[in-house]
Amino acid sequence: MAALLPRPASVPLARPPAEAELAVDIQNLFGRYRRAERDSIEDVSLVVRKGALLGLLGPNGAGKTTLLSMLCALMRPRSGSITVHGLRFAEAPDAYKDLIGLAPQSLALYPRLTARENLEAFGRLSGLSGARLRERVAFGLEFAGLQDLAHRRVETYSGGQQRRLNLATTLLPDPPVLVLDEPTVGIDPQSRHAIHENLRALNRAGKTIIYTSHYLDEVEQLCDEIAVLDGGRLIAQGALGALLARFTGNRIELRFDPRTVAAAADILRTMAGVEDVALRSPLLTLVTDDPYRRLPAILKMLAHVHIRPLSVAVGARDLEQAFLALTGTQLRDGS
């Protein structure tokens, strides 16, 4: 299916940030995997302010993993430049790596060790020792909410507990930039809430966070800036509010009793001026040529067949609608 709207130009930040304000500065980046026939990242330029909480979005195969791999120096770019806090990897590899903490989607823990032993092991690998190591291990246990379970083997933990501990290991060396790849995938709501609250606190304390997730509702709640990749290219970047503002004005959202929503959808698909009807029970989202002019006729038609919406919102918008408008609704396969 084609995109609901033509792809717009990149959504700009309010003003171009000065170099000293940048945590990450990526310019004209190209990258491909070995033996691949085409680039996974094509001419991407992306800037991230110090202290930003950026949601990095894209459908499967968009190039997110490739971009993050190059940012974290796990993969070399084919061309282009990446600087983190003004430093390039080639200038000082160890210092560059110290600036970034990566929490990959796959858990990286020793299951037969305890939480404390895991944190001590990862802390030593990060160059910590003595009082500083003990201080950061205590912080990690508190961050993960595992103080009372510190001496239990990780293999006995729930998925949410393991995910929280995995994130805590990333924070041990106290890097200024955090790269979090699907940090809440497959966990319970309580653990997701705890992670979100901790990330907000870290961000308020000055951490720059780059956050990828397929849960667009949590990105909308958590992030203040958004970047969208598709087909290896950056198609939008900017403040969340500015991005959403581009997709207002042509939508009507109606909430129905679940028993009547399908019938309402069938009726509204036939109405003049209704260009698209998206059914996600109990919600119907209409794309119209003029929502304020069409709404009275829509309500009159529904009343004629004795269907009454429970609520109506004109100009309804959310990040999922903006994402689908930017990238289209066709299913993608890839990684």
C-alpha positions as a Markdown table, in Angstrom:
| # | Residue | x | y | z |
|---|---|---|---|---|
| 1 | Met | 0.0 | 0.0 | 0.0 |
| 2 | Ala | 1.3 | 3.5 | -0.8 |
| 3 | Ala | 2.1 | 5.9 | 2.0 |
| 4 | Leu | -0.8 | 7.9 | 3.3 |
| 5 | Leu | 1.0 | 11.1 | 2.5 |
| 6 | Pro | 4.0 | 12.0 | 0.2 |
| 7 | Arg | 7.3 | 11.7 | 2.0 |
| 8 | Pro | 8.1 | 15.1 | 3.4 |
| 9 | Ala | 11.6 | 16.6 | 3.7 |
| 10 | Ser | 13.4 | 16.0 | 7.0 |
| 11 | Val | 11.8 | 17.7 | 9.9 |
| 12 | Pro | 14.3 | 20.3 | 11.1 |
| 13 | Leu | 15.4 | 21.1 | 14.6 |
| 14 | Ala | 14.4 | 24.6 | 15.8 |
| 15 | Arg | 17.9 | 25.8 | 15.0 |
| 16 | Pro | 21.1 | 24.1 | 13.8 |
| 17 | Pro | 23.1 | 23.3 | 17.0 |
| 18 | Ala | 26.6 | 24.6 | 17.4 |
| 19 | Glu | 29.4 | 22.0 | 17.3 |
| 20 | Ala | 30.0 | 22.3 | 21.0 |
| 21 | Glu | 26.4 | 21.4 | 21.7 |
| 22 | Leu | 26.6 | 18.1 | 19.8 |
| 23 | Ala | 27.0 | 14.7 | 21.5 |
| 24 | Val | 26.9 | 12.9 | 18.1 |
| 25 | Asp | 27.7 | 14.4 | 14.7 |
| 26 | Ile | 27.3 | 12.0 | 11.7 |
| 27 | Gln | 27.9 | 13.4 | 8.2 |
| 28 | Asn | 27.4 | 11.9 | 4.8 |
| 29 | Leu | 27.8 | 8.3 | 6.1 |
| 30 | Phe | 27.8 | 5.3 | 3.8 |
| 31 | Gly | 28.1 | 1.7 | 5.1 |
| 32 | Arg | 27.6 | -1.8 | 3.9 |
| 33 | Tyr | 28.2 | -5.3 | 5.3 |
| 34 | Arg | 31.0 | -7.4 | 3.8 |
| 35 | Arg | 30.1 | -9.1 | 0.6 |
| 36 | Ala | 26.8 | -7.1 | 0.4 |
| 37 | Glu | 25.8 | -5.8 | -3.0 |
| 38 | Arg | 24.5 | -2.4 | -1.8 |
| 39 | Asp | 24.9 | 0.0 | 1.0 |
| 40 | Ser | 22.8 | -0.5 | 4.2 |
| 41 | Ile | 23.3 | 3.2 | 5.0 |
| 42 | Glu | 23.3 | 5.8 | 2.2 |
| 43 | Asp | 24.5 | 9.4 | 2.8 |
| 44 | Val | 23.1 | 9.7 | 6.3 |
| 45 | Ser | 23.7 | 12.9 | 8.2 |
| 46 | Leu | 22.4 | 12.9 | 11.7 |
| 47 | Val | 23.1 | 15.2 | 14.7 |
| 48 | Val | 22.2 | 14.5 | 18.3 |
| 49 | Arg | 22.4 | 17.3 | 20.9 |
| 50 | Lys | 24.1 | 16.8 | 24.2 |
| 51 | Gly | 21.4 | 15.8 | 26.7 |
| 52 | Ala | 18.9 | 14.7 | 24.0 |
| 53 | Leu | 16.7 | 11.6 | 24.3 |
| 54 | Leu | 16.5 | 10.6 | 20.7 |
| 55 | Gly | 14.1 | 7.9 | 19.4 |
| 56 | Leu | 15.7 | 6.2 | 16.3 |
| 57 | Leu | 12.9 | 4.5 | 14.3 |
| 58 | Gly | 12.6 | 2.6 | 11.1 |
| 59 | Pro | 10.9 | -0.5 | 9.6 |
| 60 | Asn | 12.7 | -3.8 | 9.4 |
| 61 | Gly | 15.7 | -3.5 | 7.1 |
| 62 | Ala | 15.9 | 0.3 | 7.4 |
| 63 | Gly | 19.5 | 0.3 | 8.5 |
| 64 | Lys | 19.2 | 1.0 | 12.2 |
| 65 | Thr | 21.5 | -1.8 | 13.2 |
| 66 | Thr | 24.1 | -0.8 | 10.6 |
| 67 | Leu | 24.1 | 2.8 | 11.7 |
| 68 | Leu | 24.4 | 1.9 | 15.4 |
| 69 | Ser | 27.2 | -0.5 | 14.7 |
| 70 | Met | 29.2 | 2.2 | 12.9 |
| 71 | Leu | 28.5 | 4.7 | 15.7 |
| 72 | Cys | 29.8 | 2.2 | 18.3 |
| 73 | Ala | 32.9 | 1.4 | 16.2 |
| 74 | Leu | 31.8 | -2.2 | 15.7 |
| 75 | Met | 31.8 | -1.7 | 11.9 |
| 76 | Arg | 33.8 | 0.7 | 9.7 |
| 77 | Pro | 32.0 | 3.2 | 7.5 |
| 78 | Arg | 32.6 | 3.0 | 3.8 |
| 79 | Ser | 32.8 | 6.8 | 3.7 |
| 80 | Gly | 31.7 | 9.8 | 5.8 |
| 81 | Ser | 32.5 | 10.9 | 9.3 |
| 82 | Ile | 31.3 | 10.2 | 12.9 |
| 83 | Thr | 32.3 | 12.3 | 15.9 |
| 84 | Val | 31.2 | 11.8 | 19.5 |
| 85 | His | 31.8 | 14.8 | 21.8 |
| 86 | Gly | 34.1 | 16.1 | 19.1 |
| 87 | Leu | 36.2 | 13.0 | 18.9 |
| 88 | Arg | 36.7 | 10.6 | 16.0 |
| 89 | Phe | 37.4 | 6.9 | 16.5 |
| 90 | Ala | 40.6 | 7.1 | 14.4 |
| 91 | Glu | 42.0 | 9.9 | 16.6 |
| 92 | Ala | 41.8 | 8.0 | 19.9 |
| 93 | Pro | 40.0 | 4.6 | 19.7 |
| 94 | Asp | 40.0 | 3.8 | 23.5 |
| 95 | Ala | 38.8 | 7.3 | 24.4 |
| 96 | Tyr | 36.1 | 7.2 | 21.7 |
| 97 | Lys | 34.8 | 3.9 | 23.0 |
| 98 | Asp | 34.7 | 5.3 | 26.6 |
| 99 | Leu | 32.2 | 7.9 | 25.4 |
| 100 | Ile | 29.5 | 5.3 | 24.4 |
| 101 | Gly | 27.7 | 2.7 | 26.3 |
| 102 | Leu | 25.9 | 0.1 | 24.1 |
| 103 | Ala | 23.1 | -2.1 | 25.4 |
| 104 | Pro | 22.4 | -4.5 | 22.6 |
| 105 | Gln | 19.0 | -6.2 | 22.1 |
| 106 | Ser | 20.6 | -9.6 | 22.8 |
| 107 | Leu | 21.3 | -10.1 | 26.5 |
| 108 | Ala | 25.0 | -10.2 | 27.4 |
| 109 | Leu | 25.2 | -11.7 | 30.8 |
| 110 | Tyr | 26.9 | -14.7 | 32.6 |
| 111 | Pro | 23.9 | -16.8 | 33.6 |
| 112 | Arg | 25.7 | -18.9 | 36.2 |
| 113 | Leu | 27.1 | -15.8 | 38.0 |
| 114 | Thr | 25.1 | -13.7 | 40.4 |
| 115 | Ala | 24.0 | -10.1 | 39.6 |
| 116 | Arg | 26.8 | -8.7 | 41.8 |
| 117 | Glu | 29.4 | -11.0 | 40.1 |
| 118 | Asn | 28.2 | -10.0 | 36.7 |
| 119 | Leu | 28.5 | -6.3 | 37.5 |
| 120 | Glu | 32.0 | -6.8 | 39.0 |
| 121 | Ala | 33.1 | -8.7 | 35.9 |
| 122 | Phe | 31.8 | -6.2 | 33.5 |
| 123 | Gly | 33.2 | -3.3 | 35.6 |
| 124 | Arg | 36.7 | -4.8 | 35.6 |
| 125 | Leu | 36.4 | -5.2 | 31.8 |
| 126 | Ser | 35.6 | -1.5 | 31.7 |
| 127 | Gly | 38.8 | -0.7 | 33.6 |
| 128 | Leu | 37.2 | -0.2 | 37.0 |
| 129 | Ser | 38.8 | -1.3 | 40.3 |
| 130 | Gly | 38.8 | -0.7 | 44.0 |
| 131 | Ala | 36.5 | 1.8 | 45.6 |
| 132 | Arg | 35.3 | 3.1 | 42.2 |
| 133 | Leu | 34.3 | -0.5 | 41.1 |
| 134 | Arg | 32.4 | -1.0 | 44.4 |
| 135 | Glu | 30.6 | 2.3 | 44.0 |
| 136 | Arg | 29.5 | 1.6 | 40.4 |
| 137 | Val | 28.4 | -2.0 | 41.3 |
| 138 | Ala | 26.2 | -0.6 | 44.1 |
| 139 | Phe | 24.8 | 1.9 | 41.6 |
| 140 | Gly | 24.1 | -0.9 | 39.1 |
| 141 | Leu | 22.2 | -3.0 | 41.6 |
| 142 | Glu | 20.1 | 0.0 | 42.7 |
| 143 | Phe | 19.5 | 1.0 | 39.0 |
| 144 | Ala | 18.3 | -2.6 | 38.2 |
| 145 | Gly | 16.3 | -2.9 | 41.5 |
| 146 | Leu | 18.2 | -6.0 | 42.4 |
| 147 | Gln | 19.8 | -5.1 | 45.7 |
| 148 | Asp | 17.8 | -7.9 | 47.5 |
| 149 | Leu | 18.7 | -10.5 | 44.8 |
| 150 | Ala | 22.3 | -9.5 | 44.3 |
| 151 | His | 23.6 | -13.0 | 45.4 |
| 152 | Arg | 21.2 | -15.0 | 43.2 |
| 153 | Arg | 22.4 | -16.5 | 39.9 |
| 154 | Val | 21.2 | -14.6 | 36.9 |
| 155 | Glu | 19.8 | -17.8 | 35.4 |
| 156 | Thr | 17.1 | -17.8 | 38.1 |
| 157 | Tyr | 15.9 | -14.2 | 37.2 |
| 158 | Ser | 12.9 | -13.3 | 35.2 |
| 159 | Gly | 13.2 | -11.8 | 31.7 |
| 160 | Gly | 12.5 | -8.3 | 33.1 |
| 161 | Gln | 15.2 | -8.7 | 35.8 |
| 162 | Gln | 17.7 | -9.9 | 33.3 |
| 163 | Arg | 16.9 | -7.0 | 30.9 |
| 164 | Arg | 17.4 | -4.4 | 33.8 |
| 165 | Leu | 20.7 | -6.0 | 34.8 |
| 166 | Asn | 21.9 | -6.0 | 31.2 |
| 167 | Leu | 21.2 | -2.3 | 31.0 |
| 168 | Ala | 23.0 | -1.7 | 34.3 |
| 169 | Thr | 26.2 | -3.3 | 33.0 |
| 170 | Thr | 26.2 | -0.7 | 30.2 |
| 171 | Leu | 26.2 | 2.1 | 32.8 |
| 172 | Leu | 29.1 | 0.9 | 34.9 |
| 173 | Pro | 31.8 | 3.1 | 33.3 |
| 174 | Asp | 29.4 | 6.1 | 33.3 |
| 175 | Pro | 29.6 | 7.0 | 29.6 |
| 176 | Pro | 28.0 | 10.3 | 28.5 |
| 177 | Val | 26.2 | 8.7 | 25.5 |
| 178 | Leu | 24.0 | 5.7 | 25.8 |
| 179 | Val | 22.9 | 3.6 | 22.8 |
| 180 | Leu | 19.9 | 1.4 | 23.7 |
| 181 | Asp | 18.7 | -1.2 | 21.2 |
| 182 | Glu | 15.2 | -2.4 | 22.0 |
| 183 | Pro | 15.9 | -2.3 | 25.8 |
| 184 | Thr | 12.3 | -3.3 | 26.8 |
| 185 | Val | 11.6 | -6.0 | 24.3 |
| 186 | Gly | 9.7 | -9.0 | 25.8 |
| 187 | Ile | 9.5 | -7.7 | 29.4 |
| 188 | Asp | 6.7 | -7.1 | 31.8 |
| 189 | Pro | 5.0 | -3.7 | 32.2 |
| 190 | Gln | 6.5 | -3.2 | 35.7 |
| 191 | Ser | 10.1 | -3.7 | 34.4 |
| 192 | Arg | 9.3 | -1.5 | 31.4 |
| 193 | His | 8.1 | 1.3 | 33.7 |
| 194 | Ala | 11.1 | 1.0 | 35.9 |
| 195 | Ile | 13.5 | 1.2 | 33.0 |
| 196 | His | 11.7 | 4.3 | 31.6 |
| 197 | Glu | 11.8 | 6.1 | 34.9 |
| 198 | Asn | 15.5 | 5.3 | 35.3 |
| 199 | Leu | 16.2 | 6.5 | 31.8 |
| 200 | Arg | 14.4 | 9.8 | 32.4 |
| 201 | Ala | 16.4 | 10.3 | 35.5 |
| 202 | Leu | 19.7 | 9.6 | 33.6 |
| 203 | Asn | 18.6 | 12.0 | 30.9 |
| 204 | Arg | 17.8 | 14.8 | 33.4 |
| 205 | Ala | 21.3 | 14.3 | 34.8 |
| 206 | Gly | 22.7 | 15.0 | 31.4 |
| 207 | Lys | 23.1 | 11.7 | 29.7 |
| 208 | Thr | 22.5 | 11.7 | 25.9 |
| 209 | Ile | 20.4 | 8.6 | 25.0 |
| 210 | Ile | 19.7 | 7.1 | 21.6 |
| 211 | Tyr | 16.8 | 4.7 | 21.9 |
| 212 | Thr | 15.5 | 2.3 | 19.4 |
| 213 | Ser | 12.2 | 0.5 | 19.8 |
| 214 | His | 9.3 | -1.0 | 17.8 |
| 215 | Tyr | 7.0 | 0.1 | 20.6 |
| 216 | Leu | 6.1 | 3.5 | 19.1 |
| 217 | Asp | 3.9 | 4.5 | 22.1 |
| 218 | Glu | 6.8 | 4.2 | 24.5 |
| 219 | Val | 9.0 | 6.2 | 22.2 |
| 220 | Glu | 6.4 | 8.9 | 22.0 |
| 221 | Gln | 6.2 | 9.0 | 25.8 |
| 222 | Leu | 9.9 | 8.9 | 26.4 |
| 223 | Cys | 11.7 | 10.7 | 23.7 |
| 224 | Asp | 11.9 | 14.4 | 22.9 |
| 225 | Glu | 13.5 | 14.1 | 19.4 |
| 226 | Ile | 12.9 | 11.6 | 16.7 |
| 227 | Ala | 14.9 | 10.3 | 13.7 |
| 228 | Val | 13.4 | 8.0 | 11.1 |
| 229 | Leu | 15.4 | 5.8 | 8.8 |
| 230 | Asp | 14.0 | 4.0 | 5.7 |
| 231 | Gly | 15.8 | 2.1 | 3.0 |
| 232 | Gly | 19.1 | 3.2 | 4.5 |
| 233 | Arg | 18.3 | 6.9 | 4.3 |
| 234 | Leu | 17.4 | 9.4 | 7.0 |
| 235 | Ile | 13.9 | 10.6 | 6.0 |
| 236 | Ala | 13.1 | 12.8 | 9.0 |
| 237 | Gln | 14.7 | 14.2 | 12.1 |
| 238 | Gly | 13.5 | 16.8 | 14.6 |
| 239 | Ala | 11.6 | 17.5 | 17.7 |
| 240 | Leu | 8.7 | 15.1 | 18.4 |
| 241 | Gly | 6.1 | 17.9 | 18.4 |
| 242 | Ala | 7.4 | 19.3 | 15.1 |
| 243 | Leu | 7.2 | 15.9 | 13.5 |
| 244 | Leu | 3.7 | 15.2 | 14.7 |
| 245 | Ala | 2.5 | 18.7 | 13.6 |
| 246 | Arg | 3.2 | 17.8 | 10.0 |
| 247 | Phe | 0.5 | 15.1 | 10.1 |
| 248 | Thr | -2.4 | 16.9 | 11.6 |
| 249 | Gly | -5.4 | 18.4 | 10.0 |
| 250 | Asn | -6.7 | 15.6 | 7.8 |
| 251 | Arg | -7.6 | 12.9 | 10.4 |
| 252 | Ile | -10.7 | 12.1 | 12.4 |
| 253 | Glu | -10.5 | 9.5 | 15.2 |
| 254 | Leu | -13.7 | 7.9 | 16.4 |
| 255 | Arg | -14.0 | 5.4 | 19.2 |
| 256 | Phe | -16.9 | 2.9 | 19.1 |
| 257 | Asp | -18.4 | 0.1 | 21.0 |
| 258 | Pro | -16.4 | -3.0 | 19.7 |
| 259 | Arg | -19.7 | -4.6 | 18.5 |
| 260 | Thr | -20.4 | -1.7 | 16.1 |
| 261 | Val | -16.9 | -0.6 | 14.9 |
| 262 | Ala | -16.6 | -2.9 | 11.9 |
| 263 | Ala | -20.1 | -1.9 | 10.6 |
| 264 | Ala | -19.1 | 1.8 | 11.0 |
| 265 | Ala | -15.9 | 1.2 | 9.1 |
| 266 | Asp | -17.8 | -0.4 | 6.2 |
| 267 | Ile | -20.2 | 2.6 | 6.0 |
| 268 | Leu | -17.6 | 5.3 | 6.3 |
| 269 | Arg | -15.4 | 3.8 | 3.5 |
| 270 | Thr | -18.2 | 4.7 | 1.1 |
| 271 | Met | -18.5 | 8.4 | 2.0 |
| 272 | Ala | -17.4 | 11.2 | -0.1 |
| 273 | Gly | -14.2 | 12.9 | 1.1 |
| 274 | Val | -13.0 | 9.9 | 3.1 |
| 275 | Glu | -9.7 | 8.9 | 1.6 |
| 276 | Asp | -8.7 | 6.1 | 4.0 |
| 277 | Val | -10.2 | 4.2 | 6.9 |
| 278 | Ala | -7.9 | 2.4 | 9.4 |
| 279 | Leu | -9.7 | 0.0 | 11.8 |
| 280 | Arg | -8.0 | -0.8 | 15.0 |
| 281 | Ser | -10.8 | -1.8 | 17.3 |
| 282 | Pro | -12.4 | 0.0 | 19.0 |
| 283 | Leu | -10.9 | 2.9 | 17.1 |
| 284 | Leu | -11.5 | 4.1 | 13.5 |
| 285 | Thr | -9.0 | 6.7 | 12.0 |
| 286 | Leu | -10.3 | 8.5 | 8.9 |
| 287 | Val | -8.1 | 10.4 | 6.5 |
| 288 | Thr | -10.3 | 13.0 | 4.9 |
| 289 | Asp | -9.9 | 16.0 | 2.5 |
| 290 | Asp | -11.4 | 18.4 | 5.1 |
| 291 | Pro | -12.2 | 16.9 | 8.5 |
| 292 | Tyr | -14.2 | 19.8 | 9.9 |
| 293 | Arg | -16.4 | 20.0 | 6.8 |
| 294 | Arg | -16.9 | 16.2 | 6.6 |
| 295 | Leu | -17.6 | 15.5 | 10.3 |
| 296 | Pro | -21.3 | 16.6 | 10.4 |
| 297 | Ala | -22.1 | 14.3 | 7.4 |
| 298 | Ile | -20.2 | 11.5 | 9.0 |
| 299 | Leu | -22.1 | 11.8 | 12.3 |
| 300 | Lys | -25.4 | 12.1 | 10.4 |
| 301 | Met | -24.7 | 9.0 | 8.4 |
| 302 | Leu | -23.9 | 7.0 | 11.5 |
| 303 | Ala | -26.9 | 8.2 | 13.3 |
| 304 | His | -29.1 | 7.1 | 10.4 |
| 305 | Val | -28.0 | 3.5 | 11.0 |
| 306 | His | -28.2 | 3.9 | 14.8 |
| 307 | Ile | -24.4 | 3.8 | 15.4 |
| 308 | Arg | -23.1 | 6.4 | 17.8 |
| 309 | Pro | -19.4 | 7.0 | 18.4 |
| 310 | Leu | -18.3 | 7.1 | 22.0 |
| 311 | Ser | -15.7 | 9.8 | 21.3 |
| 312 | Val | -14.6 | 12.0 | 18.4 |
| 313 | Ala | -11.2 | 13.7 | 17.9 |
| 314 | Val | -10.5 | 15.9 | 14.9 |
| 315 | Gly | -6.9 | 16.3 | 13.8 |
| 316 | Ala | -6.0 | 13.2 | 15.8 |
| 317 | Arg | -2.3 | 12.3 | 15.6 |
| 318 | Asp | 0.3 | 10.1 | 17.2 |
| 319 | Leu | 3.7 | 8.8 | 16.4 |
| 320 | Glu | 2.4 | 5.6 | 14.8 |
| 321 | Gln | 0.4 | 7.6 | 12.3 |
| 322 | Ala | 3.3 | 9.9 | 11.5 |
| 323 | Phe | 5.6 | 6.8 | 11.1 |
| 324 | Leu | 3.2 | 5.1 | 8.7 |
| 325 | Ala | 2.8 | 8.3 | 6.7 |
| 326 | Leu | 6.6 | 8.6 | 6.4 |
| 327 | Thr | 7.4 | 5.0 | 5.6 |
| 328 | Gly | 4.2 | 3.5 | 4.2 |
| 329 | Thr | 2.3 | 0.5 | 5.4 |
| 330 | Gln | 3.8 | -2.2 | 3.3 |
| 331 | Leu | 5.3 | -5.0 | 5.4 |
| 332 | Arg | 9.1 | -5.2 | 5.3 |
| 333 | Asp | 11.3 | -8.2 | 5.9 |
| 334 | Gly | 14.9 | -7.8 | 6.9 |
| 335 | Ser | 17.0 | -6.7 | 9.9 |
